[in-house]
Amino acid sequence: MRRFLISLNGVIAGFFLLAFAYSFIAKGHLTTVARDFATSKTVDYAAPIVELAEETAQSKAVKLVLSKSQEAAVADEFANYHSDPLAYISTLTGKAPAKELKLPKNPLSEKIKGGKDSIRSYYNKVIGRILKDLRIFSGTNLAAALISFFLAFKARREVARPLIWLSGLLCVATCISIYGFVDTFSFYQYLFNWQMGWSYPAVVFLSYLYLVSKLYQHRNDPV
């Protein structure tokens, strides 16, 4: 049992050490991989912003200051969005700057410019959270595996059983937490679950405490 736990935790620690390092070394690649997920999140955020801008475009006061060509350009902008929101957001948040509408300063131009800036800011925030959560996820699993490895490695005859149990329970708690996130989301969505945050290490810790409490409760139950 001791050798098995040492081997298992060594493999888990090695894997998540590479994953943690990769999140810093290959930041650009991970951003590219996460782009589709972040874009779909941003589409949901952009919907009410676009709706508000369309309402502004229909106001009489705005129509009075727009020429026919400008009014047509605004209509085309909204049509492009509605025809494929994902493609529109992808272009808007891409590395190459999206083509901006040339409009006179009025409530509509301010709404469009402010809305685009807000959408880009939200997209960048999602990408930032994705990278942060990946590092929290990898770092937590790395730390848990190293602690479990250390407990199993230090287990000697005189104190072997308590340390082996603690090591095993910590390993089980980590595996349960990993499975919970893998099973809940598709591969990239679980990996880049931007709402996960610091709740993940809390889940691992609470799972471990629960298993330890169950172990001691079972050991203290009368036969």
Secondary structure, 3 states (H helix, E strand, C coil): CHHHHHHHHHHHHHHHHHHHHHHHHCHHHHHHHCHHHHHHHHHHHHHHHHHHHHHHHCCHHHHHHCCHHHHHHHHHHHHHHHHCHHHHHHHHCCCCCCCCCCCCCCHHHHHHHHHHHHHHHHHHHHHHHHHHHHHHHHHHHHHHHHHHHHHHHHCCCCCHHHHHHHHHHHHHHHHHHHHHHHHHCCHHHHHCCCCCCCHHHHHHHHHHHHHHHHHHHHHHCCC
